Amino acid sequence: MKQFNIKTMLAAAIMAVGLASCSTSDDPETSTSGAPIEFKLAKTVEMNCSSDDVVLGEWESWYYKVQDYQYTTKEHMPASYALFVDKAPAQGNGEAVTTEEKDKVMAYLAAHPNEGSTEFNHYNYFIQYVGGSHDEYTSEQYPELRDNNGAAHSVIGSNQMDYIQFVDQNGETKHINDYNANYGPRALVLNLKITGANYHDSWGDKDQIKTDKYRFYTIDGNLYLCFDYATAKNSGENFGGDGVYNDYVIKIIPACDEPTTPTDPDPETPDPTDPDPEDPETPVVTVNNGHVEVNFAAKDFKDYEASKLSVHVRDTVNFKVFIPVPDLYYCAEDDMYIVEKHYDNMTYNNLATTMEREIAGQKVTLNITYAAEGIYIESAGINSKVLEYCRNVYGDGITFEVNNYYNAAITRETLIQALNQATITFTDRKPKAYINTIIEDNKDANGNLLDCVVTNLSGLAE
């Protein structure tokens, strides 16, 4: 079995404060010291688009317009925007895409009505206005546009879609600033998986927010969010759309490089843990840059010390983490999570040492052992069926999170030294890649950490 060191992340504020007893409060908003100052470790590009855990600073937003920072150096940008600025789309016809790209997209959509999909697996992406077809819908074409008195009407749908909304992974509706019938700025959207897309119809006066008239199309390798215009009035007009999703189109540009299926470095030697493609009872799983990523952070609160471990598993492996903090210093309490998807598909245990969750009919467990020499955290049950289900349903793997708490008998300096000796062992096989988020010696004049880097150790020996 291969073993690797896990490097911790040191919180910016170090407070020498005594602790009378162990605490399990890990909610920054309710902590007696206010929000802890914690640097979130940078992720590899594969992670940033498929995870909704970009940490936003106190004054940072989930939405940034590119034009506001196009003449700004990275060190003067908001940190969360600077992470992705290199993927910002170029101007075309002003803020919109080029006229050539628009014409090609409109022609494709007109030739492919009632296609596309509502499936969307990105959380961090740029958007860019494409435009609309400006098709005119008349009562001669669509009798349903006549009112109750039989009077004829016509409407250019593209001109009436005066604002756009995205529905996020929590079911919350977010207004997309400055996107209206004839304009939209290049912008970065963070931590928002589109589970629904709406527009407001300014021509109709009935059911003006249209919630089910969108589709995602992939055209020439690019992703577009496309809307079909529909309208209704209390005077009787009721046009349900023509099935062509070209009345309002927005380009979606992932803010980082998405995982692709890697080439097997040794195709002649199949992995014995991989499913047998000849066995119809065994699901065949296509590994998308299969890897395990570990984030391990030391957290500083006013009255106690804590650490947070996150293990993101995207390969068919189980793991065992050892945190070498002796029992003299730790509290035998923890917050444990097994996460299919944050917010609505997760299992949580407090003050427990074993938990389990059923995924795709498979039992996945997370166990913590408090030993004299330290804390052991071990997974079991991760297999191809579990990963296939998580990938197909959520576009990601499975995440385990554990918070541990430490008492006043250990100094912060000693705790950091111990946490930096933590190791992870893969108990079944090595992952195709192991990603360890670590801190390097990069501080400002006041000693505050400026940045974090990721080391991707791929091609590891058995």
C-alpha positions in Angstrom: 0.0 0.0 0.0 1.2 3.5 -0.9 1.3 6.1 1.8 1.5 9.9 1.3 1.8 12.8 3.6 -1.0 15.3 3.9 0.0 18.9 4.4 -2.2 21.1 6.5 -3.2 24.6 5.9 -2.5 27.1 8.6 -5.3 29.6 9.4 -4.3 33.3 9.1 -5.1 34.3 12.7 -3.3 32.5 15.5 -4.7 33.2 18.9 -3.2 32.0 22.2 -6.3 31.4 24.2 -7.0 28.8 26.8 -9.7 26.2 26.5 -11.6 24.8 29.4 -13.5 22.1 27.6 -14.0 20.6 24.2 -16.5 22.3 21.8 -18.2 21.0 18.7 -19.5 24.3 17.4 -18.2 24.4 13.8 -20.5 26.9 12.4 -18.6 30.1 11.5 -21.7 32.2 11.7 -22.5 31.1 15.2 -19.0 30.8 16.6 -18.4 33.1 19.6 -15.4 34.5 17.9 -17.2 35.3 14.7 -16.2 33.8 11.4 -12.8 32.0 11.5 -10.2 33.3 9.2 -9.4 30.4 7.0 -7.7 30.1 3.7 -9.5 27.6 1.4 -7.0 25.5 -0.5 -6.9 26.1 -4.2 -8.2 23.3 -6.3 -7.0 21.7 -9.6 -8.9 22.9 -12.6 -10.8 19.6 -12.7 -12.3 20.5 -9.4 -13.3 24.1 -9.8 -15.9 23.6 -12.4 -17.6 20.6 -10.8 -17.7 21.7 -7.2 -19.7 24.5 -5.6 -17.1 25.2 -2.9 -15.2 28.2 -4.1 -14.8 30.3 -1.0 -16.0 33.9 -1.3 -14.5 36.5 0.9 -16.5 38.8 3.0 -16.9 41.4 0.2 -16.9 39.0 -2.7 -19.8 38.1 -5.0 -21.0 35.1 -6.9 -21.3 37.3 -10.1 -18.6 39.4 -11.7 -18.6 41.4 -15.0 -15.4 40.9 -17.0 -15.4 44.5 -18.1 -15.0 45.7 -14.5 -11.6 43.9 -14.2 -10.2 43.7 -17.8 -7.5 46.3 -17.1 -6.8 45.1 -13.5 -3.8 42.9 -12.5 -4.6 39.6 -10.7 -3.3 40.8 -7.3 -5.9 43.6 -7.4 -8.8 41.5 -8.4 -11.2 39.7 -6.0 -9.5 36.5 -5.1 -12.4 34.3 -6.3 -12.5 36.1 -9.7 -8.7 35.9 -10.1 -8.9 32.1 -9.9 -10.7 31.9 -13.2 -9.9 35.1 -15.1 -7.6 33.3 -17.5 -10.7 31.6 -18.9 -12.7 34.8 -19.5 -14.1 35.0 -23.0 -12.8 37.6 -25.5 -15.0 40.3 -26.9 -16.7 39.6 -30.2 -19.3 41.9 -31.4 -18.8 44.2 -28.4 -19.6 42.1 -25.2 -21.4 39.5 -27.3 -19.9 36.7 -29.3 -18.8 37.4 -32.9 -21.4 37.9 -35.5 -20.1 34.8 -37.3 -20.6 32.6 -34.2 -24.0 34.0 -33.6 -25.2 33.3 -37.2 -23.9 29.7 -37.0 -25.6 29.1 -33.6 -28.9 30.6 -34.8 -28.8 28.5 -38.0 -28.2 25.3 -36.0 -31.0 26.0 -33.5 -33.4 26.7 -36.3 -32.5 23.4 -37.9 -32.8 21.4 -34.7 -36.1 22.3 -32.9 -37.2 20.5 -29.8 -33.7 19.1 -29.1 -31.1 20.0 -26.4 -31.1 19.0 -22.8 -31.7 20.4 -19.3 -28.7 18.5 -18.0 -26.0 20.8 -16.6 -23.0 19.8 -14.4 -21.0 23.0 -14.0 -20.8 25.3 -11.0 -18.3 27.9 -12.1 -18.5 29.4 -15.6 -18.5 32.5 -17.7 -21.5 33.6 -19.6 -21.6 35.6 -22.8 -24.5 37.1 -24.7 -25.2 35.6 -28.1 -28.4 37.2 -29.1 -31.8 36.3 -30.4 -33.4 35.3 -33.7 -35.9 38.2 -33.5 -38.5 36.0 -35.2 -41.9 37.6 -35.4 -44.9 35.5 -34.3 -48.2 36.5 -35.9 -51.8 35.3 -35.5 -51.7 34.3 -39.1 -49.1 31.7 -38.3 -50.4 31.0 -34.8 -54.1 31.5 -34.3 -53.6 31.3 -30.5 -52.2 34.8 -30.7 -55.7 36.2 -31.4 -57.4 37.7 -28.4 -60.9 36.8 -27.1 -62.4 39.2 -29.6 -60.6 37.6 -32.5 -58.3 40.6 -33.0 -55.0 39.7 -34.6 -51.7 40.3 -32.8 -48.0 39.8 -33.5 -44.9 39.8 -31.2 -41.2 39.6 -31.7 -40.3 37.3 -28.8 -36.6 38.2 -28.6 -37.5 41.8 -27.8 -39.8 40.9 -24.9 -37.5 38.8 -22.8 -36.3 41.5 -20.6 -34.5 39.7 -17.8 -33.0 36.3 -17.1 -32.9 34.2 -13.9 -31.0 31.0 -13.0 -32.3 28.5 -10.5 -29.4 27.1 -8.4 -28.7 23.8 -6.8 -30.6 24.9 -3.7 -33.7 25.8 -5.6 -33.0 29.5 -5.1 -33.6 31.9 -8.0 -30.8 34.3 -9.0 -31.4 37.4 -11.2 -28.6 37.7 -13.8 -27.7 41.4 -13.7 -27.7 43.4 -17.0 -29.0 40.5 -19.2 -32.0 41.8 -21.1 -33.7 41.6 -24.5 -30.8 43.1 -26.4 -27.7 42.9 -24.3 -25.7 41.0 -21.8 -22.1 41.5 -20.4 -19.4 38.9 -20.2 -19.6 37.7 -16.7 -18.3 35.0 -14.2 -20.9 33.0 -12.2 -19.6 31.1 -9.2 -21.0 28.2 -7.1 -24.2 28.1 -9.2 -25.3 24.9 -10.9 -28.1 25.7 -13.2 -31.1 23.5 -12.3 -33.6 25.8 -14.0 -33.5 28.9 -16.2 -36.3 31.5 -16.4 -37.0 34.6 -18.4 -39.5 37.4 -17.9 -42.0 38.1 -20.7 -42.8 41.8 -20.9 -45.4 41.5 -23.6 -47.8 39.1 -21.8 -49.5 40.0 -18.6 -50.2 36.4 -17.4 -47.6 33.9 -16.0 -44.8 36.3 -17.1 -42.0 34.2 -15.6 -41.4 31.3 -17.9 -39.8 28.5 -16.1 -39.7 25.5 -18.5 -38.7 27.0 -21.9 -35.0 26.5 -21.9 -32.5 23.9 -23.2 -28.8 23.5 -23.3 -27.3 22.8 -26.7 -23.7 21.9 -27.6 -22.7 23.4 -31.0 -19.2 23.0 -32.4 -18.0 22.0 -29.0 -19.4 25.0 -27.3 -22.3 25.1 -24.7 -25.2 27.4 -25.1 -28.3 28.1 -22.9 -31.2 28.6 -25.3 -34.7 29.9 -24.7 -38.0 29.4 -26.7 -40.4 32.4 -26.4 -43.9 31.8 -25.1 -46.5 34.3 -23.9 -49.9 34.6 -22.5 -52.4 37.5 -21.8 -55.5 37.8 -19.8 -57.2 39.0 -23.0 -57.0 35.5 -24.4 -53.7 35.3 -26.3 -51.8 32.1 -25.4 -48.8 31.2 -27.4 -46.8 28.2 -26.1 -43.7 28.6 -28.3 -42.7 27.1 -31.6 -40.2 24.6 -30.2 -37.2 26.5 -31.6 -34.9 27.6 -28.8 -33.4 30.5 -30.6 -35.3 33.5 -29.2 -32.6 34.2 -26.6 -29.2 32.5 -26.4 -26.4 32.7 -23.9 -23.0 31.1 -24.3 -21.7 29.1 -21.3 -17.9 28.9 -21.0 -16.6 26.6 -18.2 -14.2 28.6 -16.0 -11.6 25.8 -16.1 -10.7 22.7 -18.1 -13.1 19.9 -17.6 -11.9 16.4 -17.0 -11.6 14.2 -20.1 -11.2 10.4 -20.3 -7.4 9.8 -20.0 -5.5 7.4 -22.1 -4.6 4.2 -20.2 -0.8 4.3 -19.8 -0.7 0.5 -19.9 -3.6 -0.8 -21.9 -2.1 -4.3 -22.0 -2.4 -4.7 -18.2 -6.0 -4.3 -17.1 -6.6 -3.1 -13.5 -7.8 -6.2 -11.6 -10.3 -4.0 -9.7 -11.9 -2.6 -12.8 -15.2 -4.2 -13.9 -15.1 -7.0 -16.5 -16.5 -5.6 -19.8 -17.6 -9.1 -20.8 -19.6 -9.6 -17.7 -23.1 -8.1 -18.3 -23.8 -8.1 -14.5 -20.8 -5.8 -13.9 -21.3 -2.1 -14.8 -18.6 -0.6 -17.0 -17.3 2.6 -15.6 -15.5 5.2 -17.7 -13.0 6.9 -15.4 -12.9 10.7 -15.9 -9.4 11.5 -14.7 -10.0 9.2 -11.7 -8.3 10.7 -8.7 -8.6 11.4 -5.0 -8.2 14.9 -3.7 -7.5 15.7 0.0 -8.1 19.1 1.6 -6.8 19.3 5.2 -7.2 22.6 7.0 -6.2 23.8 10.5 -8.9 26.1 11.8 -8.5 28.7 14.5 -11.4 29.7 16.7 -11.3 32.0 19.7 -11.8 29.3 22.3 -10.6 26.1 20.7 -8.6 24.6 17.9 -10.0 22.4 15.1 -9.2 20.7 11.9 -11.3 19.9 8.8 -10.6 17.0 6.5 -12.3 16.7 3.1 -11.6 13.7 0.9 -13.1 13.8 -2.6 -13.1 10.4 -4.2 -13.4 10.1 -7.9 -11.7 6.7 -8.4 -12.6 3.2 -7.2 -10.5 3.2 -4.1 -11.0 3.3 -0.3 -8.7 5.3 2.0 -7.4 5.4 5.6 -6.2 8.7 7.1 -4.1 8.9 10.2 -3.9 12.1 12.2 -1.0 11.7 14.7 -2.4 13.8 17.5 -2.3 11.7 20.8 -5.3 11.2 22.9 -4.0 13.7 25.5 -4.9 16.5 23.1 -7.9 15.6 21.1 -11.6 15.6 21.9 -13.3 12.3 21.1 -16.1 14.1 19.2 -16.5 14.9 15.6 -18.8 16.1 12.8 -18.9 13.5 10.0 -20.5 13.8 6.6 -20.9 11.5 3.6 -21.8 13.7 0.7 -23.4 12.7 -2.6 -24.4 16.4 -3.2 -24.1 19.2 -0.7 -27.3 20.7 0.8 -29.8 18.0 -0.1 -28.1 14.6 -0.5 -25.8 14.1 2.5 -25.6 12.1 5.7 -24.5 13.8 8.9 -23.5 12.3 12.3 -22.6 14.3 15.4 -20.8 12.6 18.3 -20.6 9.3 16.4 -17.7 7.2 15.3 -19.3 5.2 12.5 -21.8 6.2 9.9 -23.1 4.8 6.7 -25.1 5.9 3.6 -26.7 3.7 1.0 -25.9 4.8 -2.6 -27.1 2.9 -5.6 -27.9 0.0 -3.3 -24.4 -0.1 -2.0 -23.5 0.6 1.7 -20.8 3.2 2.0 -19.3 3.7 5.5 -17.0 6.1 7.3 -15.4 5.1 10.5 -13.3 7.0 13.0 -11.1 5.2 15.6 -9.8 7.3 18.5 -6.5 5.6 19.5 -3.8 6.5 22.0 -1.5 7.5 19.2 -4.0 9.5 17.2 -7.1 9.4 15.1 -7.9 7.0 12.2 -10.5 7.8 9.6 -11.4 5.0 7.2 -13.8 4.6 4.3 -15.3 1.4 3.0 -17.8 0.4 0.3 -16.6 2.7 -2.5 -17.0 0.8 -5.7 -17.8 1.2 -9.4 -21.5 1.2 -8.9 -21.3 4.0 -6.3 -19.1 6.2 -8.5 -21.1 5.5 -11.6 -24.3 6.6 -9.8 -22.7 9.8 -8.4 -21.2 10.7 -11.7 -24.4 10.1 -13.7 -26.6 11.9 -11.2 -24.4 14.7 -9.9 -21.5 14.8 -12.4 -19.0 14.2 -9.6 -17.7 11.7 -7.1 -18.3 11.2 -3.4 -17.0 13.4 -0.6 -16.2 12.6 3.0 -15.8 15.5 5.6 -14.6 15.2 9.2 -14.1 18.0 11.7 -12.0 17.3 14.8 -11.5 19.4 17.9 -8.4 19.8 20.2 -8.0 21.0 23.8 -5.9 23.7 25.5 -3.2 21.1 26.5 -1.6 21.4 23.0 -0.2 24.7 21.6 -1.2 25.7 18.1 2.4 25.4 17.0 2.6 21.8 18.2 -0.8 21.0 16.8 0.2 22.3 13.3 3.4 20.2 13.5 1.4 17.1 14.3 -1.2 17.7 11.6 1.5 18.1 9.0 2.5 14.5 9.7 -0.9 13.2 8.8 -0.9 10.4 6.2 -3.4 8.8 3.8 -3.2 5.1 2.8 -5.2 3.7 -0.1 -6.4 0.3 1.1 -7.5 -1.3 -2.2 -5.3 0.1 -5.0 -3.6 3.3 -5.8 -5.8 6.0 -7.5 -4.9 7.0 -11.0 -3.9 10.4 -9.5 -3.6 11.7 -6.0 -4.1 15.4 -5.5 -2.8 16.9 -2.3 -3.6 20.6 -1.6 -0.7 22.1 0.2 0.6 25.5 1.4 3.9 26.8 0.2 5.9 29.6 1.9 4.2 32.5 0.2 3.5 35.3 2.6 3.0 39.1 2.5 5.0 41.6 4.6 2.7 40.9 7.6 3.3 37.1 7.4 -0.2 36.4 6.0 -0.5 33.6 3.5 -1.1 34.9 0.0 -1.8 31.9 -2.1 -2.1 28.1 -2.2 -0.9 25.7 -4.8 -1.9 22.2 -5.8 0.5 19.3 -6.3 -0.9 16.6 -8.5 1.1 13.4 -8.0 0.1 11.1 -10.9 1.6 7.9 -12.1 2.4 6.8 -8.6 4.1 3.4 -7.9 2.1 0.7 -6.3 
